[in-house]
Amino acid sequence: MVREFSTISTPYCYRCSYDCEDGCANCAVAYALELEAALAATNNKAAAMLLEPVSGTSLGAVLPPPGYLAKIAEICEKNEVLLIADEVTSGMGRTGRNFAVHHWGVTPDILVTSKGLSSGYAPLAALIVSPKVVEIVAYGSGAHMHGFTYSSHPISLAAGRAVLNHIKRNDMVNAADSDHTGSIASQLKASLNSLRDLPSVGDVRGIGLLWAVEFVADKDSKTPYHAGQNFSGLVAQAATDRGLLVYPGQGCAGGDCGDHILLAPPAAISPDQVEWAVGQLAEAIQEANQRAMQ
């Protein structure tokens, strides 16, 4: 069952493969047309397109350019290919919407979610299927063979139900909306953007309560640090020493180099905690920069 599947480029405007000078209108179409070419190469044998609406650990909270997801959905529909959204990281209110695809007005055929569904209290994931897919199965064979040893586990389901009720009762999806004035997510956005002035910070990107900071050795050329320096690891260790946990990653600048950290605080974080965390992160980045220069 392990095999290679066709892949296309992920829109990544900080290191764009196309023209971003018009506000990403051109690059959104160019990236999406890669899907059309990949589907044509399969001789109409492709079953589905799987994507992260907002990237997780691999690239670090990279957002699609305006119009990209809508174009992808259009191409999938035209070619009778299912669109599957991986919202294991970005779902359950993390980005200020129930699911990240809602920011761009796209409804996938299948959506996969986990993590925030039970807030980590118990293992839980869900596969959400559109009526179109359900009807094809129901009025076709009527059979859907699947099953896992611990599916529908009562403890995990109880945890998930409690978490969803808490999210709704405390209006935590709106709290995670970084475009909503006064929300904790908007404060996080503003605080993180202050890191752009640091010499080793190339990009600060994200949405809601899912953010990343990318590090570069030279800001003008966007030259990444050498992979052997493990700059993101240095930042993560310096942050940990200060009581702050961040998620380091490498490979965002071509696969073999490029450093970033991912940040995903809970919607229950307080304004004071946001300021403290960003302050500690700034110090950690400066310490890592000094160590890298030695």
Long-range contacts (C-beta under 8 A, 24 or more apart in sequence): 6-38, 6-41, 6-42, 6-46, 7-38, 8-34, 8-35, 8-38, 9-34, 10-55, 10-59, 10-62, 11-62, 11-64, 11-65, 11-68, 12-59, 12-62, 12-252, 13-62, 13-63, 13-65, 14-62, 14-202, 14-203, 14-205, 14-214, 14-222, 15-222, 15-252, 15-253, 20-65, 23-66, 24-65, 24-66, 24-67, 25-65, 25-66, 25-67, 27-65, 28-64, 28-65, 28-66, 28-67, 28-68, 28-71, 29-67, 29-71, 31-65, 31-68, 32-68, 32-71, 32-72, 32-75, 35-72, 35-75, 35-76, 36-75, 36-79, 39-75, 39-79, 39-81, 44-79, 46-79, 46-81, 47-81, 47-82, 48-81, 48-82, 48-83, 48-84, 48-109, 48-110, 49-76, 49-81, 49-82, 49-83, 49-84, 50-84, 50-86, 51-83, 51-84, 51-85, 51-86, 52-85, 52-86, 52-87, 52-89, 52-90, 53-85, 53-87, 53-90, 53-99, 53-100, 53-101, 53-103, 53-104, 53-106, 54-89, 54-90, 54-95, 54-100, 54-206, 54-207, 54-210, 56-88, 56-89, 56-90, 56-262, 57-89, 57-247, 57-249, 57-262, 58-249, 58-251, 58-252, 59-212, 59-252, 59-260, 60-205, 60-212, 60-213, 60-214, 60-249, 60-252, 60-260, 60-261, 60-262, 61-205, 61-206, 61-207, 61-210, 61-211, 61-212, 61-262, 62-205, 62-212, 63-205, 63-206, 63-207, 64-104, 66-104, 68-104, 69-101, 69-104, 69-106, 70-104, 70-105, 70-106, 72-106, 73-106, 73-107, 73-108, 76-109, 82-109, 82-110, 82-133, 83-108, 83-109, 83-110, 84-108, 84-109, 84-110, 84-111, 84-112, 85-110, 85-111, 85-112, 86-112, 87-111, 87-112, 87-113, 88-112, 88-113, 88-114, 88-115, 88-125, 89-115, 89-210, 89-264, 90-210, 91-115, 91-116, 91-117, 92-116, 92-117, 92-167, 93-167, 93-172, 93-173, 93-176, 93-208, 93-267, 94-176, 94-208, 94-209, 94-210, 94-264, 95-176, 95-207, 95-208, 95-209, 95-210, 96-173, 96-174, 96-176, 96-177, 96-178, 96-179, 96-180, 96-183, 96-185, 96-207, 96-208, 96-209, 97-173, 97-177, 97-208, 98-173, 100-207, 103-207, 109-133, 116-163, 117-160, 117-163, 117-164, 118-156, 118-159, 118-160, 118-163, 119-159, 119-163, 119-266, 121-159, 121-162, 121-163, 122-153, 122-155, 122-156, 122-158, 122-159, 122-160, 123-150, 123-153, 123-156, 124-156, 124-157, 124-159, 124-160, 167-267, 170-267, 170-268, 172-267, 172-268, 173-267, 175-267, 176-208, 176-209, 176-267, 177-208, 178-206, 178-207, 178-208, 178-209, 184-209, 184-267, 184-269, 184-270, 184-271, 184-274, 185-209, 185-267, 187-271, 187-274, 188-265, 188-269, 188-274, 188-278, 191-274, 191-275, 191-278, 192-263, 192-278, 194-278, 194-282, 195-278, 195-281, 195-282, 195-285, 198-282, 198-285, 198-286, 198-289, 199-289, 200-231, 200-285, 200-288, 200-289, 200-292, 201-285, 206-263, 209-264, 209-265, 209-266, 209-267, 210-262, 210-263, 210-264, 211-262, 211-263, 211-264, 212-260, 212-261, 212-262, 212-263, 213-260, 213-261, 213-263, 213-281, 213-285, 214-252, 214-258, 214-259, 214-260, 215-259, 215-260, 215-285, 215-288, 217-292, 222-253, 224-252, 224-253, 224-257, 224-258, 224-259, 225-257, 225-259, 225-292, 226-257, 227-256, 227-257, 229-292, 230-259, 231-259, 231-288, 231-292, 232-259, 232-260, 232-261, 234-287, 234-288, 234-291, 234-292, 235-259, 235-261, 235-281, 235-284, 235-285, 235-288, 236-261, 236-284, 238-283, 238-284, 238-285, 238-287, 238-288, 239-280, 239-281, 239-284, 241-284, 242-280, 242-283, 242-284, 243-280, 244-277, 244-280, 244-281, 244-284, 246-281
